[in-house]
């Protein structure tokens, strides 16, 4: 459906530039404004999601269109919206904020602009936070992240009230049922791949070989390699070496080792051990009580993102898993990182309600400006 009609029903416009950011932004919009019509706008580019990736999230937008930033500025649905959720990179957030600040300079009414982090915030934390200054609401996925972002805001003179603790919007699903393994299905190990972690072909092959070895060692287990994208689809981070193609090159694959596409939540419904290097899927698993292992075979490194999980109780090697280790998350770590809360969106909805009640919104003011930061913006 593609229309510019804007009715009386309140609307939320979602801008996304990749599969994971569409999932985050669309589900965030539903958490914040479940009764609003949803207009999806997809930023043109190599990482733009395919129709399959869009549909996989399970949210059908009322309107949908591919745009560039200039198109968004002229989009009547955007100008008339109640909320604008930006599911794009920090740099794109700043670009949109600058454009809208000029386009809407004379408007007495504008949407509330919401942004945040798509997954766990383990890299470029200060840089990413600075680029989002000027948004009305910046969602932090945990108390840990909210404290960090507020410290950055306060330190540069921005209003820390814009930082609101919430949670990853896809933390839902039924709690893990350990009795299902052996009763309804085999004990199932799911390896959640990442497009760029690890990046080297040899390291990715090494992980597949260890998964093959685990499947051979445990023939009573089902071992699933959960893929993010097909070889011709874009993703948030560039994938140089496709796991699907590497898997097809893997010799002597046992029958209990397979590839799987699909919604992560649905696959977790039948998972008994989630294995990954540093995927956000680990947070989904822990939230549901599913055991999870953060693989350390290639080190605990900022470049791999698994340093985020230090202290979680989840760090393990394939040798550990082969020997029967099934890691469980430390409850204190999980709570500090936004897992297990009853209604983590209450504060964000309250912030939005206060902004609406306060009358006309102030002009959008990104931190970086041409007058003061020209070399950075060039």
N, C-alpha and C positions, 0 to 999 in steps of 0.2 A: 504493500500500500504506500502511495506517495502523494501527499497532498499538502497544501499550504493552509488549509482551513483551520481556524482556531475557534473553538466553541467556548461555551460557558464553563465547561469542566476545567478545573485547574490542571496545569500541565507541568511536566518536568522534562527538560531537554537534557539528553545524555550525549556527550561528545567522547568518543573512544578512538584509539589509534591502533589497537591490537586485540588479540583474542582475550588475553588475561585482563586487560584494562576494560574491555567491554563487559566481561563477567563482573568485575569489581563495580563498575559504574552502574550497570543495570540493576544489580542486586542492592547496591547502596540506595539507589533511587527508590526501590520498592520498600526498603527498610524505613526510609525517611518519609515517604509519601505514598503509601500503598494504594490510595484511591485516585491518584493523579493519572491522567493520560500520559503516556511516555513516547516522546519523539526522539528517535535514535539518529545521531549524526556520526558518520564514520570518516575520520580524517584520512584523506587519500595518502597512500604511501605503500612501501613494500611490506610493511607489517600489518596492513589492514586485514581484519578477519574475513574469512570466507563465509559463504552462506551456511555451510555446515557448522563452522565454529560459532556463528551467531546463534543458530538454532539450538546448539548443544546446551546453552545456558538455560533454556526453558522459558525465556521471557519473550513474548511476541510484541514488538513495539507497535504503537498506533500509526506512526509514520516512520519512514526510514529513508536515508539518503546519504550518499557519499559527498563530502564537501572538502574544501580547503578553508583556511582561516578567513579569507576574504568573503567566501560564501556564508560562513557562519555569522559574520558581522551584519550581513544584509538579510538574514533569515528572519522573517516575521514571527515564526514560531519561537525562536530564541528570545526575541525582544519581549514577547508577550508572556513568556513562561513565568511560573511561580518560582521554580528552582532551575538552576543550570549546574549539572554535575559534570566536572571535567575529569575524565579518565584518560589522561594523556601524560606525557613526560613533563618533568618540572619546567624544562625550557619552553615547551608548548603552552603550559599553563601561563607562564609569564607573557608569552606572545599574545595569547588570547586576552589576558587582562589588559595589556597595553592597548590592543585594538578596541576592546569594548569600552575602555575608559574614554577614548576619543569619540567613538560612535555614539555613546550614550551620555555624553557630557551635558546635553541640554534636556535630558529626560527627567521627569519627576518620579518616574517609577521604573524599576528594573528588577530582574530576577535576583534572588539570593544565590550567590556563587559558592559552590561546594567543591572541594577537592580533597586529596589525601594520598596515602600510599597504598598501592595495589596489593603488596604482600608484606613480608617481614622487612623492616627497615634496617638493613645491615651495611649499606654502603652509601657514600655521598650524603650522609645525613644532614650536615650543615648546608651543603650546596643545595640539596633538594628542598630543604625548609625555606631557605632564602628566596628561592624562585617562586614559592607559593604565597609569599607575603602579598597581601592585597585581596586575597579571597576572603569572603565573609566567614566561611567555616572551613577549617582544615582538620580533617578527621585523623586522629591517631589511633592505631589499632590496639593500644594497651596503655596502662599507666606508665610503664617504662618509656614508651615512645612519647607520650604526652609531656612528661617531665622534661625530656630532652628538647623537644620542639619549643616548649614554653621558655626554656632557658635561652635558646637561640633568639627567639622573638624579643624577650626582655633585654637581651644584651645588645641588640641593634636598635632599640627604641620602637619596635612594633608592638601592637596590642596582643598580649598573650591570651586574651579572652577568645580570640579567634580559634585557638587550639582546643579541640573537644575530644575527649576520650570516647572511643566507640569500640569497634571490633571489626575483624574481617567479616564481610557481609555473608560469606558462604559457610559460616560456622553453624551448621544445623545438622539434621539427620538423626536417625535413631541411635541410641547408645549401643555400644558393642555387646553382642551376645556371644560369650565364649563357648557356650554349649552348642552353638550351631555347627562348629567344626567337628566333623565325625558323625554328626547326626543328620544334617541336611546337605552337607558338602564337605570336600576335603579342607584341611587347614590351608588357608590361602595367603601367600606372600605376594604383595604388590610392590613393584619397584616403580616409583614415580620419577620419570626422566625429566631433565631440564635441557632446554635448547642450547645453553652455552656453558653448562657446568657438569663435568669438566669439559674444556673446550677441545683438547687434543684427541685425535682419532685413536691413538694407542690407549689412552686412559679410558675412553668410552668402550673400546673393545675389551679392555681388562674387566670392566664392570659386567659386561655381558657374559664373559667367560666365567666370572665368579657366580653369576646367576645360574648359568648352565650347570656349574659344579654343584651348587646348592640343590638344584632340581634333581640331579643324579644321586646326590647323597641322601635326599629325602623324597623317594618316589611316591610317598603317600601324601605329599604336599602338592598343591597347584601353585606354580610360580608365574605371575603375570608381569609383563613389561608394559606399563601404562604409558602410551605415547601422547604427546601434546598435539602434534600436527602431522599431516601427511606431507610427503616430500615437497609437494608443490604449493603448500600453504605457508603464509607468513605467520610469524610469532613475535612476541614482545622483544626477545633477544635473538639475534641472528644465530641460526644453527648451521654450522659449517659441515658437520658430519652427521647425517641422518641416522638415528638409531634403527629405523626400519630397514634401511639399506645395510647397515652393519649387521643387523640380526640375520638378514637373508644370507650374508656371507659366513655366518657362524656354522661350523660343521658339527655333526653329531648332536643335533638338538633333540633332547628327550621330549616325549609326548606331553609331559606335564609342564613344559615351558612354552609360553605363547605371548603374542602381542595383543594389545587391546586398545581400542579407541573408546571414546565416550566420556560422559560426565564423571568427574572425579567422585562426587558424592555417591553416585550409584555404584561405582566400583568399590568404594569403601563399605557399602552395605554388606559386601561379602568378603571383606578383608580381615585377616586376623593378625597380620604384621605388615605395616607400611614401612618400606625401605626407600631411602633417598639420600642424596648428597646434602641438599639443603632446600628442597622444594617446600613451598607453603603448604603443600598437601600434608606435611607432617603436623602442622598446626590443626588442620581439619581432623586428622586422626586422633590427636591428643584430646581435642575438645569432645570427641565422641567416646573416649576411653579406650580407643584401639591402640595396642602396642605399636611403637614406632622406633625405627633405628636410623640414626644419622651416621652414614658411612664415613669412616676415618681412614680407609685404606690409602688414600692419596694425601693424607695429612689433614690437620685442622688449620684452615687458612682463610684469611679474609677474601682471597680471590675465589674461593669456593663457597663462601657464605656460611659454611658450617660452624664458624666461630660463634655465630649467633646462638648456637645451642649449647655452648659451654655452661655447665651447671644444670642442664636440663635432665640429666640421667639417661639421655637417649643415645649418646655417642657409643658406637660399636664398630667393630671390623667384621668383614665377612667370615673370618675365622671364628669370631664369637658366635655369629648366627649359625654357622655350620655345626657348632658344638651344642646348639640348643638354646642359646641365650635369647630371651625375648624382653627387650628393654621396656620399662614403664617410666613415664614422666614424673619428675619430682613435683609434688603438688604446689609447693611454694613458688617454684620457677614458673609453672603453668599459670598461676594466678597473677603474678607480676607481668606476664606477657599476654594478658587479655583473654585467657581461656577459662571457661566455666561460669561466666557471669550470666545472671538471669535475664536482664534486659539492658544490654550495653548500648542501646540506641536512645534511651530515654533522655540523656543529657543533650544529644545532638538535636532531637526533636524540640526540646525545650529552648535551645539556643535559637533555632529557626523561628519558633513562635515569638520569642522576645524581639528578634529583629523585625518581624512583621508588625508587631504591636507598637514599636517605637516610631513608626511613621516612615517618611522617605529615607531610603538607604543613602549613606554617604557615597561620594564618588569612589570608584575603584582606584586604588593607588598602589601599584607595584613598588617594591623597594628600589629596584634598579631603574635609573632614569638616564636619558641621554645627557642631561646636564651634569650629572655627577659620575656616571659609570660608562662613558662612551666607549672606551677600549674594550670593556667586557661585552658590551652589546653588539659590537661590530662583528 
